[in-house]
Amino acid sequence: MGEFTIQISNDLVNQLVDDGLPKKKTRKSRRKVARDTEKSQSNETRKPESAVIPGWPVQPPLHLPGTFPAQPPKSELESIQCILQESEKVLERLQKQEETMLQEVTQKAKDLHDKEYKIPNPKPEPCTAERFATLSCYKEHIKDPLKCATLVTSFADCLRRFGRLGDK
C-alpha cells in the first residue's frame, strides 16, 4: 500500500497530555502585538517531546524533595537545652536518692531478718549458786542431811525473792 507520514505537533501532544488535568482559567491581558511575539517565542523555547507517547500523561517524578521543618530560633534551642540539662540533673539526683533508699531498706530488712531468726539468749535461772551449793552439800553428807539445813534455807529464801517457790 501507500506510505503515510504522520506529523505530531507540540500543540497536539500538549492537548493530549492536558486532557486528564482540569484546566485552570487564567486571565490574560489582551494585546494583539504581544500575542504575535509570544507565539514566535513559545515555538522557539519549547523542546521537541519525542519521548512522550501520545495518549499517555507525563508522570511526575516518584520522589519529590521533602520539605524540612524550619529550624527553630537559637533562643528556643538554648531554652530546650537548658530544660534538658535541668531534667538530667533531676534524674541523677533521683537515681542517687533511689540508691540510698535501696541501701537503707536492704539494711533494715537484714536487721529485721536477723532479729526474727536470732536464738534468744537463755536467761540465767535465779539462785543457781545456792542450788548447786545445796546439791553438793547433800552429796557430801548423804547420811547426815541436817548439816545442809542452812544452805537449804538460804536457797528457799532466794526462791521466794524471785517468786519461783511455787513453780517447784
MDTraj code that builds the backbone (N, CA, C; nanometers):
import mdtraj as md
import numpy as np

residues = "MET GLY GLU PHE THR ILE GLN ILE SER ASN ASP LEU VAL ASN GLN LEU VAL ASP ASP GLY LEU PRO LYS LYS LYS THR ARG LYS SER ARG ARG LYS VAL ALA ARG ASP THR GLU LYS SER GLN SER ASN GLU THR ARG LYS PRO GLU SER ALA VAL ILE PRO GLY TRP PRO VAL GLN PRO PRO LEU HIS LEU PRO GLY THR PHE PRO ALA GLN PRO PRO LYS SER GLU LEU GLU SER ILE GLN CYS ILE LEU GLN GLU SER GLU LYS VAL LEU GLU ARG LEU GLN LYS GLN GLU GLU THR MET LEU GLN GLU VAL THR GLN LYS ALA LYS ASP LEU HIS ASP LYS GLU TYR LYS ILE PRO ASN PRO LYS PRO GLU PRO CYS THR ALA GLU ARG PHE ALA THR LEU SER CYS TYR LYS GLU HIS ILE LYS ASP PRO LEU LYS CYS ALA THR LEU VAL THR SER PHE ALA ASP CYS LEU ARG ARG PHE GLY ARG LEU GLY ASP LYS".split()
xyz = np.array([
    [0.0823, -0.1192, 0.0000],
    [0.0000, 0.0000, 0.0000],
    [0.0858, 0.1243, 0.0000],
    [0.0254, 0.2291, 0.0275],
    [0.0980, 0.3535, 0.0194],
    [0.1625, 0.3908, 0.1520],
    [0.2600, 0.4748, 0.1443],
    [0.3250, 0.5209, 0.2654],
    [0.2566, 0.6463, 0.3147],
    [0.2397, 0.6469, 0.4467],
    [0.1797, 0.7650, 0.5078],
    [0.2787, 0.8220, 0.6071],
    [0.2826, 0.9463, 0.6194],
    [0.3648, 1.0104, 0.7219],
    [0.2720, 1.0854, 0.8155],
    [0.3016, 1.0685, 0.9412],
    [0.2200, 1.1363, 1.0423],
    [0.3104, 1.2354, 1.1136],
    [0.2633, 1.3558, 1.1236],
    [0.3375, 1.4578, 1.1954],
    [0.2588, 1.4934, 1.3210],
    [0.3280, 1.4842, 1.4335],
    [0.2646, 1.5183, 1.5617],
    [0.3244, 1.6498, 1.6068],
    [0.2388, 1.7464, 1.6240],
    [0.2873, 1.8779, 1.6651],
    [0.2912, 1.8854, 1.8180],
    [0.3641, 1.9806, 1.8654],
    [0.3737, 2.0018, 2.0100],
    [0.2380, 2.0388, 2.0687],
    [0.1612, 2.1132, 1.9950],
    [0.0292, 2.1523, 2.0438],
    [-0.0599, 2.0306, 2.0634],
    [-0.0541, 1.9329, 1.9711],
    [-0.1341, 1.8112, 1.9830],
    [-0.0912, 1.7305, 2.1056],
    [0.0383, 1.7192, 2.1247],
    [0.0891, 1.6454, 2.2419],
    [0.0439, 1.7136, 2.3696],
    [0.0562, 1.8445, 2.3748],
    [0.0136, 1.9178, 2.4938],
    [-0.1355, 1.9027, 2.5174],
    [-0.2118, 1.9040, 2.4108],
    [-0.3564, 1.8857, 2.4233],
    [-0.3881, 1.7483, 2.4802],
    [-0.3228, 1.6447, 2.4307],
    [-0.3479, 1.5088, 2.4793],
    [-0.3041, 1.4915, 2.6248],
    [-0.1951, 1.5522, 2.6594],
    [-0.1457, 1.5433, 2.7972],
    [-0.2374, 1.6190, 2.8908],
    [-0.2851, 1.7334, 2.8497],
    [-0.3675, 1.8174, 2.9350],
    [-0.5118, 1.7713, 2.9432],
    [-0.5531, 1.6726, 2.8660],
    [-0.6927, 1.6275, 2.8712],
    [-0.7287, 1.5692, 3.0073],
    [-0.6375, 1.5010, 3.0731],
    [-0.6681, 1.4391, 3.2022],
    [-0.6700, 1.5384, 3.3160],
    [-0.6077, 1.6529, 3.2990],
    [-0.5998, 1.7514, 3.4053],
    [-0.7073, 1.8570, 3.3864],
    [-0.7686, 1.9019, 3.4963],
    [-0.8672, 2.0087, 3.4814],
    [-0.7961, 2.1370, 3.4407],
    [-0.8570, 2.2066, 3.3531],
    [-0.7967, 2.3290, 3.3017],
    [-0.8283, 2.4444, 3.3950],
    [-0.7265, 2.5242, 3.4188],
    [-0.7450, 2.6414, 3.5029],
    [-0.7658, 2.7611, 3.4116],
    [-0.8592, 2.8402, 3.4510],
    [-0.8847, 2.9597, 3.3714],
    [-0.7966, 3.0710, 3.4239],
    [-0.7186, 3.1231, 3.3370],
    [-0.6316, 3.2335, 3.3751],
    [-0.6671, 3.3540, 3.2899],
    [-0.6571, 3.4652, 3.3513],
    [-0.6875, 3.5880, 3.2780],
    [-0.5615, 3.6396, 3.2135],
    [-0.5714, 3.6672, 3.0936],
    [-0.4585, 3.7236, 3.0223],
    [-0.4989, 3.8614, 2.9703],
    [-0.4027, 3.9469, 2.9777],
    [-0.4320, 4.0792, 2.9211],
    [-0.4284, 4.0658, 2.7690],
    [-0.5164, 4.1368, 2.7053],
    [-0.5297, 4.1212, 2.5596],
    [-0.4510, 4.2299, 2.4887],
    [-0.3441, 4.1849, 2.4315],
    [-0.2659, 4.2754, 2.3475],
    [-0.2381, 4.2024, 2.2174],
    [-0.2736, 4.2593, 2.1155],
    [-0.2571, 4.1930, 1.9863],
    [-0.1104, 4.1820, 1.9488],
    [-0.0358, 4.2805, 1.9754],
    [0.1043, 4.2810, 1.9370],
    [0.1799, 4.1783, 2.0210],
    [0.1478, 4.1695, 2.1468],
    [0.2177, 4.0789, 2.2371],
    [0.1895, 3.9336, 2.2013],
    [0.0683, 3.9025, 2.1530],
    [0.0348, 3.7640, 2.1183],
    [0.1212, 3.7133, 2.0035],
    [0.1411, 3.7962, 1.9089],
    [0.2219, 3.7543, 1.7945],
    [0.3649, 3.7238, 1.8374],
    [0.4198, 3.8060, 1.9242],
    [0.5570, 3.7828, 1.9686],
    [0.5643, 3.6618, 2.0621],
    [0.4585, 3.6399, 2.1424],
    [0.4561, 3.5238, 2.2327],
    [0.4565, 3.3948, 2.1537],
    [0.3795, 3.3895, 2.0455],
    [0.3726, 3.2679, 1.9645],
    [0.5081, 3.2361, 1.9037],
    [0.5761, 3.3372, 1.8562],
    [0.7058, 3.3116, 1.7937],
    [0.8087, 3.2704, 1.8995],
    [0.8012, 3.3276, 2.0200],
    [0.8937, 3.2913, 2.1271],
    [0.8622, 3.1531, 2.1818],
    [0.7336, 3.1190, 2.1936],
    [0.6969, 2.9893, 2.2508],
    [0.7397, 2.8762, 2.1591],
    [0.7343, 2.8953, 2.0306],
    [0.7776, 2.7924, 1.9369],
    [0.9286, 2.7715, 1.9458],
    [1.0029, 2.8785, 1.9724],
    [1.1474, 2.8675, 1.9792],
    [1.1927, 2.8039, 2.1096],
    [1.1243, 2.8317, 2.2233],
    [1.1699, 2.7851, 2.3537],
    [1.1261, 2.6434, 2.3852],
    [1.0251, 2.5945, 2.3236],
    [0.9770, 2.4595, 2.3549],
    [1.0701, 2.3556, 2.2958],
    [1.0910, 2.2461, 2.3748],
    [1.1731, 2.1359, 2.3254],
    [1.0824, 2.0368, 2.2561],
    [1.1338, 1.9681, 2.1595],
    [1.0519, 1.8637, 2.0987],
    [1.0365, 1.7491, 2.1987],
    [0.9160, 1.7053, 2.2191],
    [0.8871, 1.6000, 2.3165],
    [0.8729, 1.4673, 2.2442],
    [0.9840, 1.4169, 2.1990],
    [0.9812, 1.2918, 2.1243],
    [0.9658, 1.1732, 2.2180],
    [1.0004, 1.1891, 2.3469],
    [0.9928, 1.0776, 2.4407],
    [0.8502, 1.0540, 2.4882],
    [0.7629, 1.1509, 2.4706],
    [0.6263, 1.1381, 2.5199],
    [0.5433, 1.0630, 2.4174],
    [0.4754, 0.9611, 2.4625],
    [0.3887, 0.8835, 2.3746],
    [0.2516, 0.9483, 2.3765],
    [0.1907, 0.9658, 2.2592],
    [0.0597, 1.0302, 2.2570],
    [-0.0431, 0.9463, 2.3325],
    [-0.1272, 1.0136, 2.4093],
    [-0.2341, 0.9457, 2.4820],
    [-0.1962, 0.9121, 2.6261],
    [-0.0693, 0.9169, 2.6586],
    [-0.0248, 0.8871, 2.7951],
    [0.0169, 1.0161, 2.8636],
    [-0.0311, 1.0383, 2.9845],
    [0.0089, 1.1603, 3.0545],
    [0.1535, 1.1500, 3.1033],
    [0.2156, 1.2625, 3.1186],
    [0.3524, 1.2670, 3.1678],
    [0.3490, 1.2383, 3.3174],
    [0.4294, 1.1416, 3.3604],
    [0.4324, 1.1030, 3.5018],
    [0.5211, 1.1995, 3.5803],
    [0.4754, 1.2391, 3.6975],
    [0.5608, 1.3237, 3.7811],
    [0.6737, 1.2388, 3.8393],
    [0.7791, 1.2992, 3.8835],
    [0.8886, 1.2219, 3.9433],
    [0.8381, 1.1485, 4.0673],
    [0.8953, 1.0296, 4.0909],
    [0.8488, 0.9475, 4.2025],
    [0.8858, 1.0076, 4.3373],
    [1.0043, 1.0598, 4.3497],
    [1.0495, 1.1132, 4.4779],
    [1.0588, 1.2635, 4.4693],
    [0.9697, 1.3280, 4.5377],
    [0.9757, 1.4731, 4.5434],
    [1.0643, 1.5115, 4.6606],
    [1.1370, 1.6160, 4.6504],
    [1.2190, 1.6559, 4.7648],
    [1.1280, 1.6928, 4.8813],
    [1.1578, 1.6365, 4.9969],
    [1.0745, 1.6611, 5.1141],
    [1.0965, 1.7998, 5.1682],
    [0.9949, 1.8507, 5.2293],
    [1.0075, 1.9815, 5.2913],
    [1.0530, 1.9589, 5.4342],
    [1.1602, 2.0210, 5.4692],
    [1.2140, 2.0060, 5.6028],
    [1.1544, 2.1134, 5.6920],
    [1.1310, 2.0790, 5.8201],
    [1.0755, 2.1816, 5.9090],
    [1.1765, 2.2939, 5.9277],
    [1.1236, 2.4089, 5.9429],
    [1.2095, 2.5254, 5.9599],
    [1.2855, 2.5122, 6.0907],
    [1.4087, 2.5560, 6.0914],
    [1.4908, 2.5475, 6.2111],
    [1.4390, 2.6485, 6.3135],
    [1.4189, 2.6025, 6.4384],
    [1.3733, 2.6974, 6.5395],
    [1.4850, 2.7962, 6.5720],
    [1.4487, 2.9096, 6.6224],
    [1.5500, 3.0102, 6.6561],
    [1.6452, 2.9583, 6.7639],
    [1.7618, 3.0219, 6.7724],
    [1.8630, 2.9781, 6.8689],
    [1.8127, 2.9898, 7.0117],
    [1.7326, 3.0905, 7.0396],
    [1.6842, 3.1085, 7.1764],
    [1.5975, 2.9900, 7.2189],
    [1.5176, 2.9392, 7.1277],
    [1.4357, 2.8218, 7.1595],
    [1.5240, 2.7006, 7.1831],
    [1.6253, 2.6835, 7.0997],
    [1.7172, 2.5704, 7.1170],
    [1.7890, 2.5794, 7.2507],
    [1.8336, 2.6992, 7.2859],
    [1.9038, 2.7166, 7.4125],
    [1.8122, 2.6889, 7.5305],
    [1.6876, 2.7334, 7.5224],
    [1.5946, 2.7081, 7.6328],
    [1.5641, 2.5593, 7.6440],
    [1.5510, 2.4921, 7.5306],
    [1.5256, 2.3478, 7.5334],
    [1.6457, 2.2747, 7.5919],
    [1.7672, 2.3160, 7.5533],
    [1.8872, 2.2522, 7.6071],
    [1.8992, 2.2763, 7.7567],
    [1.8632, 2.3946, 7.8015],
    [1.8683, 2.4267, 7.9444],
    [1.7711, 2.3381, 8.0213],
    [1.6506, 2.3251, 7.9698],
    [1.5497, 2.2405, 8.0343],
    [1.5954, 2.0954, 8.0342],
    [1.6566, 2.0525, 7.9261],
    [1.7072, 1.9156, 7.9167],
    [1.8164, 1.8910, 8.0204],
    [1.9066, 1.9863, 8.0368],
    [2.0132, 1.9711, 8.1360],
    [1.9563, 1.9668, 8.2774],
    [1.8582, 2.0520, 8.3054],
    [1.7951, 2.0502, 8.4374],
    [1.7265, 1.9161, 8.4625],
    [1.6607, 1.8644, 8.3606],
    [1.5939, 1.7352, 8.3745],
    [1.6948, 1.6242, 8.4009],
    [1.8095, 1.6304, 8.3342],
    [1.9133, 1.5296, 8.3568],
    [1.9682, 1.5385, 8.4986],
    [1.9852, 1.6607, 8.5506],
    [2.0322, 1.6773, 8.6884],
    [1.9312, 1.6195, 8.7865],
    [1.8037, 1.6464, 8.7627],
    [1.6987, 1.5928, 8.8497],
    [1.6993, 1.4407, 8.8440],
    [1.7175, 1.3866, 8.7247],
    [1.7220, 1.2412, 8.7082],
    [1.8384, 1.1813, 8.7861],
    [1.9560, 1.2427, 8.7771],
    [2.0723, 1.1933, 8.8514],
    [2.0469, 1.1988, 9.0015],
    [1.9895, 1.3094, 9.0488],
    [1.9618, 1.3234, 9.1915],
    [1.8622, 1.2178, 9.2378],
    [1.7596, 1.1935, 9.1581],
    [1.6610, 1.0917, 9.1941],
    [1.7222, 0.9518, 9.1929],
    [1.8124, 0.9257, 9.1002],
    [1.8779, 0.7945, 9.0972],
    [1.9654, 0.7747, 9.2203],
    [2.0379, 0.8793, 9.2619],
    [2.1190, 0.8692, 9.3837],
    [2.0297, 0.8470, 9.5054],
    [1.9191, 0.9200, 9.5104],
    [1.8259, 0.9047, 9.6218],
    [1.7687, 0.7632, 9.6235],
    [1.7396, 0.7102, 9.5071],
    [1.6873, 0.5738, 9.4979],
    [1.7906, 0.4732, 9.5486],
    [1.9175, 0.4937, 9.5132],
    [2.0229, 0.4030, 9.5586],
    [2.0359, 0.4057, 9.7102],
    [2.0341, 0.5259, 9.7696],
    [2.0468, 0.5346, 9.9153],
    [1.9264, 0.4724, 9.9844],
    [1.8079, 0.4965, 9.9301],
    [1.6878, 0.4370, 9.9901],
    [1.6923, 0.2853, 9.9784],
    [1.7415, 0.2350, 9.8676],
    [1.7529, 0.0907, 9.8489],
    [1.8493, 0.0315, 9.9507],
    [1.9610, 0.0988, 9.9740],
    [2.0567, 0.0504, 10.0734],
    [1.9953, 0.0513, 10.2130],
    [1.9224, 0.1589, 10.2460],
    [1.8592, 0.1668, 10.3779],
    [1.7564, 0.0560, 10.3964],
    [1.6731, 0.0370, 10.2963],
    [1.5691, -0.0659, 10.3061],
    [1.6325, -0.2041, 10.3160],
    [1.7385, -0.2269, 10.2394],
    [1.8068, -0.3562, 10.2451],
    [1.8657, -0.3793, 10.3838],
    [1.9265, -0.2764, 10.4414],
    [1.9847, -0.2892, 10.5751],
    [1.8769, -0.3146, 10.6799],
    [1.7650, -0.2422, 10.6700],
    [1.6559, -0.2632, 10.7662],
    [1.5974, -0.4030, 10.7529],
    [1.5829, -0.4504, 10.6300],
    [1.5300, -0.5852, 10.6096],
    [1.6254, -0.6890, 10.6676],
    [1.7556, -0.6663, 10.6492],
    [1.8543, -0.7593, 10.7040],
    [1.8482, -0.7594, 10.8565],
    [1.8376, -0.6404, 10.9167],
    [1.8286, -0.6317, 11.0627],
    [1.7049, -0.7033, 11.1147],
    [1.5909, -0.6805, 11.0488],
    [1.4678, -0.7475, 11.0921],
    [1.4795, -0.8984, 11.0772],
    [1.5405, -0.9419, 10.9699],
    [1.5582, -1.0858, 10.9472],
    [1.6467, -1.1460, 11.0562],
    [1.7549, -1.0738, 11.0900],
    [1.8443, -1.1233, 11.1947],
    [1.7740, -1.1284, 11.3297],
    [1.6924, -1.0272, 11.3600],
    [1.6203, -1.0265, 11.4876],
    [1.5152, -1.1364, 11.4930],
    [1.4506, -1.1601, 11.3807],
    [1.3424, -1.2585, 11.3783],
    [1.3959, -1.3994, 11.4002],
    [1.5077, -1.4307, 11.3402],
    [1.5586, -1.5668, 11.3467],
    [1.6743, -1.5831, 11.4455],
    [1.6936, -1.4853, 11.5311],
    [1.8002, -1.4935, 11.6300],
    [1.7525, -1.5768, 11.7489],
    [1.8376, -1.6690, 11.7906],
    [1.8040, -1.7513, 11.9070],
    [1.8228, -1.6634, 12.0301],
    [1.7172, -1.6492, 12.1073],
    [1.7300, -1.5625, 12.2243],
    [1.8255, -1.6251, 12.3275],
    [1.8989, -1.5380, 12.3915],
    [1.9895, -1.5858, 12.4962],
    [1.9050, -1.6330, 12.6142],
    [1.9301, -1.7528, 12.6586],
    [1.8507, -1.8005, 12.7730],
    [1.8855, -1.7190, 12.8978],
    [1.7820, -1.6856, 12.9706],
    [1.8030, -1.6091, 13.0931],
    [1.8578, -1.7052, 13.1998],
    [1.9552, -1.6595, 13.2691],
    [2.0063, -1.7477, 13.3755],
    [1.9004, -1.7644, 13.4847],
    [1.8889, -1.8861, 13.5298],
    [1.7903, -1.9111, 13.6350],
    [1.8384, -1.8456, 13.7639],
    [1.7469, -1.7880, 13.8360],
    [1.7873, -1.7271, 13.9632],
    [1.8255, -1.8361, 14.0652],
    [1.9116, -1.8004, 14.1516],
    [1.9527, -1.8853, 14.2641],
    [2.0280, -2.0102, 14.2207],
    [2.0971, -2.0053, 14.1096],
    [2.1703, -2.1247, 14.0650],
    [2.2869, -2.1557, 14.1588],
    [2.3519, -2.0529, 14.2106],
    [2.4647, -2.0768, 14.3026],
    [2.4174, -2.1478, 14.4292],
    [2.3045, -2.1011, 14.4856],
    [2.2509, -2.1633, 14.6070],
    [2.2075, -2.3067, 14.5785],
    [2.1538, -2.3246, 14.4642],
    [2.1062, -2.4584, 14.4271],
    [2.2243, -2.5563, 14.4173],
    [2.3312, -2.5164, 14.3452],
    [2.4477, -2.6052, 14.3322],
    [2.5133, -2.6312, 14.4688],
    [2.5171, -2.5291, 14.5535],
    [2.5753, -2.5467, 14.6879],
    [2.4944, -2.6467, 14.7693],
    [2.3610, -2.6371, 14.7609],
    [2.2743, -2.7291, 14.8343],
    [2.2926, -2.8716, 14.7823],
    [2.2970, -2.8893, 14.6511],
    [2.3131, -3.0232, 14.5926],
    [2.4493, -3.0839, 14.6296],
    [2.5538, -3.0044, 14.6234],
    [2.6858, -3.0583, 14.6594],
    [2.6927, -3.0951, 14.8076],
    [2.6236, -3.0163, 14.8910],
    [2.6188, -3.0491, 15.0341],
    [2.5469, -3.1806, 15.0573],
    [2.4371, -3.2025, 14.9891],
    [2.3637, -3.3288, 15.0037],
    [2.4499, -3.4469, 14.9573],
    [2.5292, -3.4280, 14.8509],
    [2.6138, -3.5375, 14.8027],
    [2.7251, -3.5699, 14.9031],
    [2.7768, -3.4666, 14.9687],
    [2.8829, -3.4895, 15.0663],
    [2.8296, -3.5545, 15.1949],
    [2.7108, -3.5115, 15.2354],
    [2.6532, -3.5580, 15.3626],
    [2.5299, -3.6421, 15.3358],
    [2.5481, -3.7549, 15.2737],
    [2.4357, -3.8418, 15.2414],
    [2.3738, -3.8968, 15.3694],
    [2.4521, -3.9315, 15.4659],
    [2.3992, -3.9925, 15.5885],
    [2.3507, -3.8873, 15.6865],
    [2.3979, -3.7646, 15.6777],
    [2.3563, -3.6610, 15.7722],
    [2.3127, -3.5363, 15.6951],
    [2.1928, -3.5339, 15.6339],
    [2.1469, -3.4208, 15.5538],
    [2.1133, -3.2971, 15.6365],
    [2.1045, -3.3089, 15.7708],
    [2.0696, -3.1924, 15.8522],
    [2.1825, -3.0896, 15.8550],
    [2.3006, -3.1293, 15.8201],
    [2.4126, -3.0369, 15.8167],
    [2.3945, -2.9336, 15.7036],
    [2.3089, -2.9630, 15.6101],
    [2.2870, -2.8727, 15.4954],
    [2.1651, -2.7832, 15.5172],
    [2.1115, -2.7760, 15.6375],
    [1.9890, -2.7013, 15.6642],
    [2.0072, -2.5530, 15.6354],
    [2.1198, -2.4947, 15.6687],
    [2.1413, -2.3517, 15.6450],
    [2.1444, -2.3206, 15.4944],
    [2.2060, -2.4098, 15.4169],
    [2.2090, -2.3889, 15.2717],
    [2.0693, -2.4027, 15.2109],
    [1.9894, -2.4966, 15.2656],
    [1.8536, -2.5163, 15.2145],
    [1.7696, -2.3934, 15.2446],
    [1.7805, -2.3363, 15.3636],
    [1.7005, -2.2172, 15.3971],
    [1.7422, -2.0975, 15.3108],
    [1.8725, -2.0809, 15.2856],
    [1.9155, -1.9692, 15.2004],
    [1.8641, -1.9883, 15.0564],
    [1.8642, -2.1129, 15.0076],
    [1.8110, -2.1408, 14.8740],
    [1.6616, -2.1120, 14.8683],
    [1.5878, -2.1496, 14.9740],
    [1.4434, -2.1252, 14.9795],
    [1.4154, -1.9751, 14.9856],
    [1.4933, -1.9000, 15.0615],
    [1.4741, -1.7546, 15.0691],
    [1.4990, -1.6888, 14.9322],
    [1.5993, -1.7374, 14.8646],
    [1.6304, -1.6837, 14.7299],
    [1.5147, -1.7101, 14.6348],
    [1.4605, -1.8296, 14.6405],
    [1.3481, -1.8621, 14.5511],
    [1.2253, -1.7785, 14.5843],
    [1.2023, -1.7502, 14.7117],
    [1.0876, -1.6657, 14.7489],
    [1.1055, -1.5241, 14.6936],
    [1.2273, -1.4764, 14.6976],
    [1.2542, -1.3419, 14.6467],
    [1.2196, -1.3323, 14.4976],
    [1.2513, -1.4342, 14.4203],
    [1.2240, -1.4328, 14.2765],
    [1.0892, -1.4931, 14.2403],
    [1.0144, -1.5405, 14.3417],
    [0.8803, -1.5919, 14.3176],
    [0.8770, -1.7257, 14.2482],
    [0.9780, -1.8069, 14.2657],
    [0.9821, -1.9337, 14.1961],
    [0.9545, -2.0514, 14.2892],
    [0.9202, -2.0276, 14.4116],
    [0.8970, -2.1380, 14.5044],
    [0.7750, -2.2173, 14.4647],
    [0.6724, -2.1489, 14.4157],
    [0.5501, -2.2169, 14.3751],
    [0.5696, -2.3019, 14.2501],
    [0.6706, -2.2730, 14.1657],
    [0.6936, -2.3481, 14.0425],
    [0.7512, -2.4854, 14.0704],
    [0.8265, -2.5028, 14.1779],
    [0.8945, -2.6289, 14.2023],
    [0.8192, -2.7183, 14.2892],
])
top = md.Topology()
chain = top.add_chain()
for i, resn in enumerate(residues, 1):
    res = top.add_residue(resn, chain, resSeq=i)
    for name in ("N", "CA", "C"):
        top.add_atom(name, md.element.get_by_symbol(name[0]), res)
traj = md.Trajectory(xyz[None], top)
